[in-house]
Amino acid sequence: MKILLPVDGTELSLHETRFALQLLREGLKASFVLANVQEPATFYEIVTAQSPELIEGAAMEAGEDLMAPAARLLDEAGVPYEAAVVSGDPAQAMLELIEIHRCDMVVMGSRALGPIRRLLEGGSVSQRVVQGSSVPVLLVTPPAAD
């Protein structure tokens, strides 16, 4: 089984990674596609950049930095994974990664957005992935505050 594990460098994404590793400790046999989605460059950035390659390189480097803590957890556990940093709309990019990497499942976090914010943002990323995914999506809720 191949699992898409989108991460963004937050504590919640580390919580998701730990949860996914727990699934393996419980007997699931899987590898991962560790993914980070970067915002596309703004029109201003494109127009003022010395080189489009610089913008793309900075986005890839930022994505790799944000994936590093989760990658460290997977490395320490000896779990195989592929890494992917892409640019674009987060939900759409994840749906494309599912197809490109032939993932069987997605494990991702779910933040509780309020109704106004959800309306303004067009729905949460996790909600849009659940609705558009061709594979099961397991939503990991944030850990309870102590």
VOPAGU-2260 file (C-alpha; in pm, 1 decimal, decimal comma):
REM VOPAGU-2260
SITE   aa  ch    i         X         Y         Z
SITE  MET   A    0       0,0       0,0       0,0
SITE  LYS   A    1     123,4     349,5     -85,6
SITE  ILE   A    2       0,5     638,1     129,8
SITE  LEU   A    3       9,6    1006,2      39,0
SITE  LEU   A    4     120,5    1198,6     348,9
SITE  PRO   A    5      93,3    1574,9     287,2
SITE  VAL   A    6     288,1    1784,0     537,2
SITE  ASP   A    7     338,3    2155,8     585,8
SITE  GLY   A    8     590,9    2180,0     866,0
SITE  THR   A    9     333,1    2240,8    1138,0
SITE  GLU   A   10     297,1    2045,6    1459,3
SITE  LEU   A   11     -27,6    1903,4    1319,6
SITE  SER   A   12     156,8    1754,4    1022,6
SITE  LEU   A   13     406,7    1593,1    1261,3
SITE  HIS   A   14     108,6    1454,8    1453,5
SITE  GLU   A   15     -21,4    1306,1    1124,4
SITE  THR   A   16     318,4    1153,3    1054,1
SITE  ARG   A   17     333,0     996,8    1400,8
SITE  PHE   A   18     -20,1     862,5    1349,8
SITE  ALA   A   19      76,0     710,4    1013,8
SITE  LEU   A   20     380,5     548,2    1176,9
SITE  GLN   A   21     152,0     407,2    1446,7
SITE  LEU   A   22     -52,0     239,7    1171,9
SITE  LEU   A   23     267,1      66,5    1057,9
SITE  ARG   A   24     351,9     -42,1    1412,2
SITE  GLU   A   25       0,8    -192,0    1431,2
SITE  GLY   A   26      74,9    -407,4    1125,6
SITE  LEU   A   27     -11,8    -204,2     816,1
SITE  LYS   A   28     243,9    -261,6     541,4
SITE  ALA   A   29     292,7      62,5     351,9
SITE  SER   A   30     531,3     310,8     199,6
SITE  PHE   A   31     471,4     684,0     181,3
SITE  VAL   A   32     473,1     974,1     -57,6
SITE  LEU   A   33     570,7    1265,2     162,9
SITE  ALA   A   34     438,6    1578,3      -7,4
SITE  ASN   A   35     441,8    1953,0      35,4
SITE  VAL   A   36     243,0    2196,8    -176,1
SITE  GLN   A   37     382,3    2546,2    -222,3
SITE  GLU   A   38     178,9    2851,9    -318,4
SITE  PRO   A   39     232,7    2947,1    -681,9
SITE  ALA   A   40     434,9    3260,3    -747,4
SITE  THR   A   41     238,6    3584,1    -753,2
SITE  PHE   A   42     219,9    3795,6   -1065,6
SITE  TYR   A   43     444,1    4052,9    -895,7
SITE  GLU   A   44     707,4    3787,9    -815,2
SITE  ILE   A   45     703,9    3662,9   -1172,8
SITE  VAL   A   46     734,1    4012,4   -1321,3
SITE  THR   A   47    1008,4    4133,5   -1087,7
SITE  ALA   A   48    1215,1    3815,7   -1065,7
SITE  GLN   A   49    1556,0    3811,2   -1227,4
SITE  SER   A   50    1487,7    3455,0   -1328,0
SITE  PRO   A   51    1180,3    3230,3   -1301,5
SITE  GLU   A   52    1414,2    2947,6   -1201,8
SITE  LEU   A   53    1503,1    3140,9    -884,3
SITE  ILE   A   54    1137,9    3151,6    -777,9
SITE  GLU   A   55    1088,8    2783,1    -852,4
SITE  GLY   A   56    1412,8    2693,6    -672,9
SITE  ALA   A   57    1312,8    2894,3    -365,3
SITE  ALA   A   58     972,0    2723,3    -355,3
SITE  MET   A   59    1129,5    2377,2    -384,1
SITE  GLU   A   60    1381,7    2458,4    -111,6
SITE  ALA   A   61    1106,9    2591,0     117,4
SITE  GLY   A   62     902,5    2275,6      58,8
SITE  GLU   A   63    1198,1    2052,0     139,1
SITE  ASP   A   64    1263,6    2248,3     458,9
SITE  LEU   A   65     899,0    2211,9     564,1
SITE  MET   A   66     907,9    1836,5     494,5
SITE  ALA   A   67    1234,7    1781,5     683,9
SITE  PRO   A   68    1088,2    1715,0    1033,2
SITE  ALA   A   69     842,5    1454,6     897,8
SITE  ALA   A   70    1114,3    1302,5     678,9
SITE  ARG   A   71    1334,4    1270,3     987,0
SITE  LEU   A   72    1059,6    1075,5    1166,4
SITE  LEU   A   73    1020,9     840,3     869,7
SITE  ASP   A   74    1399,5     799,0     838,2
SITE  GLU   A   75    1432,5     719,4    1210,0
SITE  ALA   A   76    1158,5     456,8    1174,8
SITE  GLY   A   77    1328,3     306,7     868,9
SITE  VAL   A   78    1015,9     357,1     658,4
SITE  PRO   A   79    1049,1     390,1     279,4
SITE  TYR   A   80     912,2     706,0     121,7
SITE  GLU   A   81     926,7     923,3    -185,3
SITE  ALA   A   82     932,0    1301,5    -153,6
SITE  ALA   A   83     739,5    1546,1    -371,1
SITE  VAL   A   84     731,0    1925,1    -358,6
SITE  VAL   A   85     478,4    2077,6    -596,8
SITE  SER   A   86     324,0    2417,3    -653,6
SITE  GLY   A   87     -41,7    2507,2    -694,2
SITE  ASP   A   88    -377,2    2481,6    -525,5
SITE  PRO   A   89    -320,2    2244,4    -230,4
SITE  ALA   A   90    -628,6    2026,6    -276,9
SITE  GLN   A   91    -590,7    1997,2    -653,6
SITE  ALA   A   92    -217,3    1927,1    -622,1
SITE  MET   A   93    -283,5    1644,9    -373,7
SITE  LEU   A   94    -547,2    1492,7    -601,3
SITE  GLU   A   95    -293,6    1497,4    -884,9
SITE  LEU   A   96     -23,9    1343,3    -661,8
SITE  ILE   A   97    -261,0    1057,3    -576,0
SITE  GLU   A   98    -282,2     972,8    -946,0
SITE  ILE   A   99      83,0    1038,1   -1037,2
SITE  HIS   A  100     219,6     822,1    -753,4
SITE  ARG   A  101     -64,1     567,5    -766,8
SITE  CYS   A  102    -144,2     611,9    -399,8
SITE  ASP   A  103    -390,7     379,3    -231,4
SITE  MET   A  104    -478,8     611,2      55,0
SITE  VAL   A  105    -425,8     960,8     197,7
SITE  VAL   A  106    -350,9    1038,8     561,1
SITE  MET   A  107    -383,9    1409,1     628,8
SITE  GLY   A  108    -471,5    1653,4     902,6
SITE  SER   A  109    -798,8    1829,3     951,8
SITE  ARG   A  110    -822,9    2164,8    1122,1
SITE  ALA   A  111   -1158,3    2286,0    1238,9
SITE  LEU   A  112   -1226,4    2599,6    1035,4
SITE  GLY   A  113   -1514,2    2815,2    1146,0
SITE  PRO   A  114   -1809,9    2847,9     908,1
SITE  ILE   A  115   -1714,9    3199,5     793,3
SITE  ARG   A  116   -1353,9    3109,3     720,4
SITE  ARG   A  117   -1463,9    2788,6     544,1
SITE  LEU   A  118   -1699,0    2994,3     326,9
SITE  LEU   A  119   -1430,6    3252,8     244,5
SITE  GLU   A  120   -1171,7    2986,8     159,2
SITE  GLY   A  121   -1409,3    2774,7     -48,9
SITE  GLY   A  122   -1404,4    2484,9     195,2
SITE  SER   A  123   -1115,0    2333,1     377,6
SITE  VAL   A  124    -836,1    2161,7     187,3
SITE  SER   A  125    -912,3    1833,1     362,1
SITE  GLN   A  126   -1281,5    1859,6     272,9
SITE  ARG   A  127   -1198,7    1923,2     -93,7
SITE  VAL   A  128    -955,6    1628,6     -99,3
SITE  VAL   A  129   -1216,5    1397,6      56,2
SITE  GLN   A  130   -1473,4    1506,2    -203,3
SITE  GLY   A  131   -1240,0    1471,9    -502,3
SITE  SER   A  132   -1027,8    1171,6    -406,9
SITE  SER   A  133   -1048,3     840,6    -587,1
SITE  VAL   A  134    -896,4     666,5    -281,6
SITE  PRO   A  135    -984,5     660,5      90,0
SITE  VAL   A  136    -880,0     965,9     291,3
SITE  LEU   A  137    -809,2     928,5     662,1
SITE  LEU   A  138    -841,4    1262,4     844,4
SITE  VAL   A  139    -630,6    1300,8    1157,5
SITE  THR   A  140    -770,5    1551,1    1403,8
SITE  PRO   A  141    -539,9    1775,9    1604,9
SITE  PRO   A  142    -424,6    1634,4    1938,0
SITE  ALA   A  143    -632,5    1735,6    2237,4
SITE  ALA   A  144    -493,9    2035,3    2423,3
SITE  ASP   A  145    -363,3    1946,4    2766,3
